[in-house]
Amino acid sequence: MTTSDKVFAGPIPEIYDRLLVPLLFETYAADLAERVAGLKPLRILEVAAGTGALTRAMVSRLDGRVHITASDLNQAMLDRAAARQDAAVAIDWRQADALALPFKEQSFDVVACQFGVMFFPDRIRAYREVFRVLNPGGHYLFNAWDRIAQNEFPYVVQEALQPVFPEDPPRFMERTPHGYHDPERIRLDLSAAGFEAITIEPLSRVSRGRSALDVATAFCQGTPLRSEIEARSPDDGLDMATRAAAEALTRRFGNGPIEGKIKAYVVSALRP
């Protein structure tokens, strides 16, 4: 993972929230929020909250007694999340590094993370931080994407960019969002951090975009893939890459609204 892989700033948060959240994250947020609600926690920490897809899903399923602290490394993402959340709901928005959580030991009943663990530069260290802030008997729930070949939209987008940048094709999607897809690796990392009762469940869904251009824009302009593209061609590379991705998506999935298969793993672990 490169340094820019973790940076969600500038125009990225708005495009991410407007296009990528409904495309990829809302359906998995609903699933993860149901699992969290089933544990009946009173204090929840969300790590890598992004623009708040999981936060909103949890709020809609939990009663007013539950306190949610939503954290993210990127303040711009949290600002977008807070602006979208009903002001009547009390959420503590905190900028925080997952490798050094600014919370006391044994402060939370559940820690949840929606597609964030892939971005942690030291996952065992991040998992130990989660272990530290969880109460004994508390649960850590998160999801992570399967390999890129099992996720049609990002796979097609990545392949479309290879001829655009033949000498150095951008590999952000494969390297980071889809770079932590081995269930055994996940299990070993959690065990090394002290967790027990680890379950890892594959979960497939269908991603729906309003058009090939929307999907191409979501990935090329609403993720750190944008930084890779702009580094290779600062002047017109972003438009060129977005067009190439849109054309490839149209060839694969047709005109008008399009659908593609997506697959992730849902993970649950217990602090004994």
N, C-alpha and C positions, 0 to 999 in steps of 0.2 A: 504494500500500500504506500502511495506517495503522500506527501503533506497536503497537496491540494485535494485529495480524495475526501478529506474531512470538512472541507470548507463549503458551506452553504450560505452564500452572501450575495450582495448585489441584487440582480433581478431573479435569482434562482428561487428564493422562498415563495414569491408570488406565483411563478409558473408551476413550481412543484405542487403547491397547494391547490391551484386551480385545475391542473390537468392530471398530475401523477397520482394525487390522493384518490380521486374517484376511479382512476384507471387500475390501480394496484392495491391500495392500502385499505380502503373502506371495508371491503369484504373480510379481510383478515383481522381488522380492528374489531369488527362485530364478534367474530369468533373468540378472540382473545379476551374481550371485555366480558363475554358470557362466562368464560372460565374464571376470570377474576371474581366476578359477582358470586359465583357458586361457592367461593371460599369464605364469603361473608367477612371481609376484612373491615377494620375501622380506620387504619392508616395505610395509605398506599404511596409508594414512590414509583414514579415513572421515569425511566432513564432513556435518553435519546428520544424525547417526546416529539421532535420535529415540529410540524405545524399543527399538531394536536388531534390527529385522526383518532388515535386510541383514547386520548383524554376525553374527547367528546363522546365516544362510544361508552366509556366507563361511566361518565356522568349520567347518561341516559338510563343506565341500568342499576345505579346505586342510590340509596336514599341519602338524605341530607346530613346524616350523622357521620358519614364517611369523609375523611380528610384526604385530599389528593395533593401531593407535591409533584409537580411536573418539571423535569430538568432536561437541559440539552446543552451541548458544548457551544452551539451557535446561537447567540442572542437574537439575531435577525429571525431565526425560525421561531423562537419563543414569542417574539413580538407579534408575529403573524398569528400564532396560535392564540395568544391572549386576546387579540383584537376580534377573533371569531367566536370566542367563548362568551356565553351569557354572563353579564357582569354580576347577576344575582347569585351565581354559583361561586363559592369561595374556593379558589385554587391558588396554591402557593407556586408561582412560577420562579424557577431558580436556574440561573446559568451555572453549569457544573460540568466538570471533567469526570467521566465515568471511572477513570483510574485513580481519582482522589476525591471521593464524594464528601461534600462538606456537611455531613450529618453525623449525629452521635451513634454510638453502637446501640443495637437493638431498639431502633426507632420505628420500624415498620412491620406490618403483618404480611404484606405482599410487596414485592418489587416486580414491575412489569416493564418490558422493553419490546417495542414494535420495530422490527427490522433495523436494529441498531448495533447488535453485537458484531456484525461483520466489519464495522468501522473501528473497533477497539484495537489499537496497536499492540496491546498486551492483554489478551482475553483472560488469562488466568488471574492476572492482577485485578482486572475489572470484576471478575466473578468473586474474588476474595473481598473486594469492597462491598459488593452486594451481600455476601455472607455476613460481613461485619455489621451492616446496618439492619439486617433482618432480626426479628425476634426468634428465639428458639421455637421450632414448629412452624416457622414462616415459609412462604413459598416464593420461588423465583420463576416467573413465566415469561417466555420470549418466543419469538419466531425468527427464522432465518431462511433465506431463499435456497432452493435446491440449485444444482449446477445450471449454467446459463442455457445449455442445450434443452433443458426441460421447461424453459420459459420462452415462449415463441417470440413475443414482441422484442425484448431486449436482444435476443439472439439475432433476429433479422436486422435490427438496427446496427449492431456491432459488425455483422458481416458486410453491410452496405457501406460502412466507412472504410473498409480495407482498400478498395480501389481509389477512394478519394485521397487517402494518405498512404500510398503503397510502401513507402520507405519506413514509416513509423506509425502504424495504425493505432488509434486510441483503444485501450483495453480496460478502461475503468470499470465497465459493467461486469466483465468476467473476473477481473482482479479483485474487486472489493464487494459490491453487493452480492455477487454470486461466487465469492471466493471462499466461503466457509460452509460447505455443503456436505461434509462427511459426518454422518451421525456418530460414528465411533470416535472421531476427533472431538466432537462436541461433548460426548459423554466423559472422555478422559479429562478434558479441560475442567469440566464441572466437578468431577471427582477430586482432581488436584486441588481445587479450591475448598473442598470440604463438604460438598453437597452429597446427599443421598436420595434414594427413591426417584431416580432420574427416569423420565419417560420422554420419548422422542417419537412424534407421530407425523407421518407425511400427510399433507393436506393440499389437494389440487382444487383449483378454481378456474373460472373463465374470466379473462380480462376483456372489457368492452370499451372501445374507443369510438368517439363520434365520427372520426375520419382518420385516414392514414396520416394526414398532416398534423392533426392533434397529437397522435401518438408519437410521431417523429419529433415534434416540438417538445413534448414532455420529456423525452429521454435526452435529446441533444441540447436543450436549453434550460431544462429544469432540474438538472443534476450536475455534480462535478465533472461529468463528461464534457460539459460546456468549456471548462477551463482547459481540458486537454485539447479540444478542438481549436480554441482561440490561441493557445500557445503554438500550435502548428501553422496557423494561418490567421493572423490577427485582423486582416482587413475584411475578407469575404468568406472566410472558412466556415463560420457558423451557418450562414444562409446556404452555402454550398452543401454542407453536411446534412442539414435538415432536409433539403430538397432530395438528396440522394437517399436518405432513409425513408422519406415519404414515398418515393417512387418504388423502392424495394418492398415496402409494406403493401402498397397497392397491387404490385405484381403477385404477391403471395396471398393476400386476403381479399382483394377486390376493392371496388369503389364504395363510397358511402360508409355507414357504420361498419366496424370490423371487430372480430373476436379472435382471441388467441389464448392458448392454454398457459396457465401459470402454476407453479408448484413450490411449496415451501415446507419447512418442518416446524411443528409447534412443540416447544420444549417446556417441561415442568420439572423443577427440582426442589428438594426440601432441605431446609437447614435443621439438622437434628438438635 
